[in-house]
Amino acid sequence: MMSGRERVLSLLSKAHNDGAYSNLALDAELGKSDAEKAFITALFYGVVERRMTLDHIIRSHSKTEFDDIENETLQLLRMGLYQLLYMDIPESAAVNETVKLAPERSKGFINAVLRAFIRSGKELDLSGLDELGTLSVKYSCARWIVKMWVNCYGAERTEEILKTSFGRPPVFARVNTTVCDADDLIYELAEDGVKSEEFGDSGTCVLITGSGSIDRLRAYRNGLFHIQDLSSQKCCELLAPRAGDTVIDMCAAPGGKSFTIAELMENKGTVWSSDLYESRVKLIQDGAERLGLGIINTRVADASVYDETLPKADRVLCDVPCSGLGVIRRKPEIKYKKKAETEGLPEIQRAILGNAARYVKAGGRLVYSTCTLNRSENEDVAEAFASENAEFTLVEMKTYFPDEQSGDGFFTALFERKA
């Protein structure tokens, strides 16, 4: 049976080779009653979250060119250094257990780098770096992202955003108000041995701690709640759907916003929930069935292409594909994206928003949203749409920063079609 460190090495190699998101790779690896779950989670996520910081240390203490270090050796070095710098593990165990996993050809090299770091006092040397380089290495985030945030939000806000990118994010539950209230849900969760508390004074949001696997809970199986980040919940509230409305959710999978919209509508009216892939549409169908939300109609569709068979809607939600820079604490790999990977997104977003507008009734509402912090995907897209569509009024734009609240980084723009 593999040790915890061996399993972390396997996960890191899989994530590197397959490009899998860390949260999905980890969920697939861990069982419901895994004895080493906490250690594996901490070390695996820690290495992914701190990758640039760890690589900076490796470069500082290795006589071998960084690009010449083979992948398995590199992953072991990252694991060893993370244990030395960020975990409460004896130095001897961190070094010896890491070296033990290495092939014979690299044992001496790994041992030398780890012990050189210990002799240096385990200090992160940032000397010689400019302000952007310091933030980039210290918080393990691509320099272009740091630069963009500093330009948009200033250095102080940028550092606060970066600080929130480490550690496990809070788990928020949206109460299924068609069947219970927050007090009922908290009681039912307690019956399952789960701690929870009402978050804020909305009566619809509950903060869950120490739940383990959510889908094992009776309250979940019985449709009393769904998991949805706080910012995403606020986006649905901004849309303000009413009982009896017709609502279109343009890019709906995995369904959280559609579920909240249907609950706000008291399960009365019609919600059309679309996504590009059948497998993701199935997630919406399954969730709606579990929650007993019969007004949700699902369909496979390209959100940038107009569908004449859809009715005009009182409310349209346009939560578009984006660079995801607001959810880096959930998917830390996003911090290492290359700028070129995101440059085509605004064009796609503008196309989807323009198409979404065609479904909005006179006097209806249109909400554009992303889970990113990037002006070119957020304010620039919203302002361009407003300038090109005189029949719509831009009512408000809002950026949710993760350091200001407990939710993810998020952006919303509310438009109203003139009556």
C-alpha positions in Angstrom: 0.0 0.0 0.0 1.4 3.4 -1.0 2.3 5.9 1.8 0.7 9.3 1.9 3.8 11.0 0.3 3.8 8.4 -2.5 0.2 9.2 -3.2 0.9 12.9 -3.3 3.8 12.3 -5.7 1.4 10.3 -7.9 -1.2 13.0 -7.8 1.3 15.7 -8.7 2.6 13.7 -11.6 -0.9 13.0 -12.8 -1.9 16.7 -12.6 1.3 17.6 -14.5 0.9 15.0 -17.2 -2.9 15.2 -17.7 -3.5 18.8 -16.9 -6.2 17.9 -14.5 -7.5 20.4 -12.0 -6.1 19.7 -8.5 -9.6 19.6 -6.9 -10.8 16.9 -9.4 -7.6 14.9 -9.1 -7.8 14.9 -5.3 -11.5 14.0 -5.2 -10.8 11.0 -7.4 -7.9 9.8 -5.3 -9.4 10.1 -1.8 -11.9 7.8 -0.3 -14.6 8.8 2.2 -12.8 7.4 5.2 -9.2 7.9 4.2 -6.9 7.7 7.2 -4.3 10.0 5.6 -6.8 12.4 4.0 -5.8 15.5 5.9 -2.0 15.0 5.3 -2.4 14.2 1.6 -4.8 17.2 1.1 -2.5 19.6 2.9 0.7 18.5 1.1 -0.9 18.2 -2.4 -2.7 21.5 -2.4 0.2 23.2 -0.7 2.6 22.2 -3.4 0.2 23.3 -6.1 -0.6 26.6 -4.4 3.1 27.5 -3.7 4.7 26.1 -6.9 6.4 29.3 -8.0 7.7 30.0 -4.5 9.1 26.5 -4.2 10.7 26.7 -7.7 12.3 30.0 -6.8 13.9 28.2 -3.8 15.0 25.3 -6.0 16.7 27.7 -8.4 18.5 29.4 -5.5 19.9 26.2 -4.1 20.4 23.9 -7.1 23.6 23.7 -9.2 21.6 22.0 -11.9 19.8 24.1 -14.4 16.1 24.2 -13.5 14.9 23.1 -16.9 17.2 20.1 -16.8 15.6 18.7 -13.6 13.3 15.7 -14.6 9.7 16.0 -13.5 9.6 13.3 -10.8 12.7 14.9 -9.1 11.1 18.3 -9.4 7.9 17.2 -7.7 9.9 15.5 -4.9 11.9 18.7 -4.3 8.7 20.7 -4.2 7.2 18.3 -1.7 10.3 18.3 0.5 10.6 22.1 0.5 6.9 22.6 1.2 7.1 20.3 4.3 10.2 22.2 5.5 8.8 25.7 5.0 5.1 25.4 5.6 4.3 22.2 7.6 4.9 21.2 11.2 7.1 18.2 10.4 10.6 17.5 11.8 13.3 18.5 9.3 14.8 15.0 9.4 11.5 13.4 8.5 10.8 15.9 5.7 14.2 15.2 4.1 14.6 11.5 4.7 11.0 10.5 3.7 11.3 12.6 0.5 14.7 11.2 -0.5 13.4 7.6 0.2 10.8 8.1 -2.6 13.5 9.2 -5.2 15.1 6.9 -7.8 18.7 6.1 -6.9 20.1 8.5 -9.6 18.5 11.6 -7.9 18.7 10.8 -4.2 21.9 12.7 -3.7 20.7 15.7 -5.6 17.4 16.0 -3.7 19.2 15.5 -0.4 21.7 18.2 -1.2 19.1 20.8 -2.2 16.9 20.2 0.8 19.8 20.3 3.3 21.2 23.5 1.6 17.9 25.1 2.2 17.9 24.1 5.9 21.5 25.5 6.3 20.3 28.8 4.8 17.9 29.1 7.7 14.9 28.2 5.6 14.5 31.8 4.5 12.7 32.8 1.3 15.3 35.1 -0.4 13.5 37.8 -2.4 16.5 40.1 -2.7 17.1 41.4 -6.3 13.4 41.2 -7.2 11.4 44.3 -8.2 7.9 44.9 -6.6 6.1 42.8 -9.2 8.6 40.0 -8.9 8.4 40.0 -5.1 4.6 39.7 -5.1 4.8 37.0 -7.8 7.3 34.8 -6.0 6.0 35.4 -2.5 2.4 34.6 -3.4 3.2 32.1 -6.2 1.2 33.9 -9.0 2.1 34.6 -12.6 3.8 38.0 -13.0 1.3 39.2 -15.7 -1.6 38.6 -13.4 0.1 40.5 -10.6 0.9 43.3 -13.0 -2.6 43.5 -14.3 -4.1 43.6 -10.7 -1.6 46.3 -9.6 -2.5 48.4 -12.6 -6.3 48.0 -12.0 -6.6 47.8 -8.2 -3.3 49.1 -6.8 -0.5 47.2 -5.0 -2.2 47.1 -1.6 -5.5 45.5 -2.8 -3.5 43.1 -5.1 -1.6 41.8 -2.1 -4.8 41.3 -0.1 -6.3 39.4 -3.1 -3.2 37.2 -3.2 -3.3 36.5 0.5 -6.7 34.9 0.1 -5.4 32.5 -2.6 -4.1 30.0 0.0 -5.9 27.4 2.1 -9.2 25.8 1.7 -12.1 28.1 0.8 -15.3 28.2 2.9 -18.2 26.0 1.9 -21.5 27.8 1.5 -24.9 26.1 1.2 -27.9 27.8 -0.4 -31.1 26.8 1.5 -33.8 25.2 -0.7 -36.4 27.7 0.5 -39.2 25.7 -1.3 -38.9 23.0 1.3 -37.2 24.5 4.4 -35.5 27.5 6.0 -32.0 28.1 7.4 -32.9 26.8 10.9 -34.3 23.6 9.5 -31.2 23.0 7.5 -28.8 23.7 10.4 -30.8 21.2 12.5 -30.7 18.5 9.8 -27.0 19.0 9.3 -26.4 18.7 13.0 -28.3 15.4 12.9 -25.6 14.3 10.4 -22.9 15.5 12.8 -22.0 18.5 10.6 -21.4 22.0 12.1 -23.1 24.9 10.3 -24.3 28.4 10.9 -26.4 31.0 9.2 -24.2 33.4 7.2 -25.3 37.0 7.4 -28.9 37.8 7.8 -30.3 36.7 4.5 -31.9 33.5 5.9 -30.9 31.6 2.8 -27.1 31.1 3.1 -25.4 28.6 5.6 -21.7 28.2 6.2 -20.7 24.5 6.6 -17.6 23.4 8.4 -16.1 19.9 8.7 -18.7 18.2 6.5 -16.5 15.7 4.7 -18.2 14.4 1.5 -21.3 16.5 0.9 -23.2 13.9 -1.1 -23.2 11.5 1.8 -25.4 13.8 3.9 -29.1 13.1 4.3 -29.9 16.8 4.1 -28.2 16.9 0.7 -29.8 13.7 -0.6 -33.2 15.0 0.5 -32.8 18.2 -1.5 -32.6 20.7 1.4 -29.7 22.6 -0.1 -27.1 22.9 -2.8 -23.5 24.1 -2.6 -23.0 27.6 -4.1 -20.5 30.3 -3.4 -21.6 33.4 -1.7 -20.8 35.7 -4.6 -22.7 33.4 -7.0 -25.7 33.6 -4.7 -25.6 37.4 -4.8 -25.5 37.4 -8.6 -28.8 35.5 -8.6 -30.3 37.9 -6.1 -29.3 40.8 -8.4 -31.2 39.2 -11.2 -34.2 39.4 -8.9 -36.5 36.8 -10.6 -40.1 36.7 -9.5 -42.7 34.0 -9.1 -44.2 33.3 -12.5 -41.4 34.8 -14.5 -39.8 33.3 -17.6 -36.0 33.2 -17.0 -33.1 32.1 -19.2 -29.8 30.9 -17.7 -27.4 31.0 -20.7 -24.4 29.1 -19.4 -26.0 27.2 -16.6 -23.9 24.1 -15.7 -23.4 22.7 -13.2 -26.7 24.4 -12.2 -26.2 26.3 -9.0 -27.5 29.6 -10.3 -30.5 28.0 -12.0 -31.4 26.3 -8.7 -31.2 29.5 -6.8 -33.2 31.3 -9.4 -35.9 28.7 -9.3 -36.0 28.9 -5.5 -36.3 32.7 -5.6 -39.2 32.2 -8.0 -40.9 29.8 -5.4 -40.7 27.1 -8.0 -43.4 29.0 -10.1 -42.8 30.0 -13.7 -40.2 28.7 -16.2 -36.4 28.5 -16.1 -34.6 27.6 -19.3 -31.1 26.3 -18.4 -28.6 25.7 -21.2 -25.1 24.5 -21.6 -22.9 23.5 -24.5 -22.3 19.8 -23.5 -24.8 17.1 -22.8 -22.8 15.7 -19.8 -22.9 19.1 -18.1 -26.6 19.5 -18.9 -27.1 16.2 -17.1 -25.6 17.7 -13.9 -28.3 20.4 -14.0 -31.1 17.8 -14.6 -29.9 15.6 -11.7 -29.6 18.6 -9.3 -33.0 20.0 -10.2 -34.6 16.6 -9.6 -32.8 16.2 -6.3 -34.1 19.6 -5.2 -37.6 19.1 -6.5 -37.4 22.1 -8.7 -39.8 21.2 -11.5 -39.7 24.6 -13.4 -36.2 24.0 -14.7 -36.1 23.0 -18.3 -32.6 21.9 -19.6 -31.2 21.9 -23.1 -27.9 21.6 -24.9 -27.2 24.8 -26.7 -24.4 27.2 -27.9 -25.0 30.4 -25.9 -23.6 32.5 -28.7 -26.2 31.3 -31.2 -29.8 32.6 -31.2 -32.5 30.0 -30.8 -35.9 31.1 -32.2 -37.7 28.4 -30.3 -36.9 30.0 -26.9 -39.5 32.5 -25.6 -38.7 36.1 -24.7 -37.7 36.3 -21.0 -38.4 38.6 -18.1 -34.9 37.8 -16.8 -31.7 36.6 -18.5 -28.6 35.5 -16.8 -25.4 35.6 -18.8 -22.7 34.0 -16.6 -20.0 33.6 -19.2 -16.9 31.4 -19.6 -13.9 33.4 -18.2 -10.3 33.2 -17.0 -11.4 32.2 -13.5 -9.0 34.6 -11.7 -11.6 35.1 -8.9 -11.6 31.4 -7.9 -7.8 30.7 -7.7 -8.2 29.5 -4.1 -10.4 26.7 -5.5 -8.3 26.0 -8.6 -4.8 27.2 -7.8 -3.5 26.1 -11.3 -5.2 29.2 -12.7 -2.5 31.3 -11.1 0.0 29.9 -13.6 -2.0 30.5 -16.8 -0.2 32.1 -19.6 -1.7 35.5 -20.7 -2.2 34.2 -24.3 -4.7 31.6 -22.9 -7.1 34.4 -21.8 -6.8 36.9 -24.6 -9.5 35.5 -26.8 -12.1 35.4 -24.0 -13.6 38.9 -24.3 -14.6 38.3 -27.9 -16.5 35.1 -26.8 -18.0 37.0 -23.9 -19.2 39.8 -26.1 -20.8 37.4 -28.5 -22.7 35.5 -25.7 -23.9 38.8 -24.1 -25.0 40.2 -27.4 -27.0 37.0 -28.1 -28.4 36.9 -24.5 -29.8 40.4 -25.0 -32.0 39.3 -27.9 -34.1 37.2 -25.5 -34.9 40.0 -23.0 -38.4 41.4 -22.9 -39.1 45.2 -22.8 -38.6 46.2 -19.2 -36.7 43.0 -18.5 -33.4 42.5 -16.7 -30.1 41.2 -18.0 -27.2 40.3 -15.7 -23.7 39.7 -17.1 -21.3 38.0 -14.7 -17.9 36.4 -14.4 -15.9 34.7 -11.7 -12.8 36.6 -12.7 -10.9 39.8 -11.7 -9.9 41.1 -15.1 -11.1 44.5 -16.5 -10.9 43.3 -20.1 -13.4 40.5 -19.3 -15.5 42.6 -16.9 -16.0 46.4 -17.2 -14.7 46.6 -20.7 -17.2 44.0 -22.0 -20.1 45.5 -20.1 -19.3 49.1 -21.1 -18.9 48.1 -24.8 -22.3 46.4 -24.7 -23.9 49.4 -23.2 -22.4 51.8 -25.7 -23.6 49.6 -28.6 -27.1 48.8 -27.4 -29.0 52.0 -26.7 -32.2 50.0 -25.8 -30.4 48.8 -22.6 -29.5 50.9 -19.6 -26.4 49.9 -17.6 -27.8 50.1 -14.0 -24.8 49.1 -12.0 -21.5 47.2 -12.1 -19.9 45.6 -9.1 -16.7 43.8 -8.4 -16.7 41.4 -5.4 -13.1 41.0 -4.0 -12.4 37.9 -2.0 -10.5 39.9 0.6 -13.6 42.1 1.3 -16.0 39.2 1.9 -15.8 35.4 2.3 -17.0 34.7 -1.3 -15.0 34.3 -4.5 -13.8 37.1 -6.7 -16.7 38.0 -8.9 -18.1 40.6 -11.3 -21.7 41.6 -12.1 -23.3 44.1 -14.4 -27.0 44.7 -14.4 -28.8 46.0 -17.5 -32.5 46.8 -18.0 -34.2 46.9 -21.3 -36.1 50.1 -21.8 -39.9 49.6 -21.7 
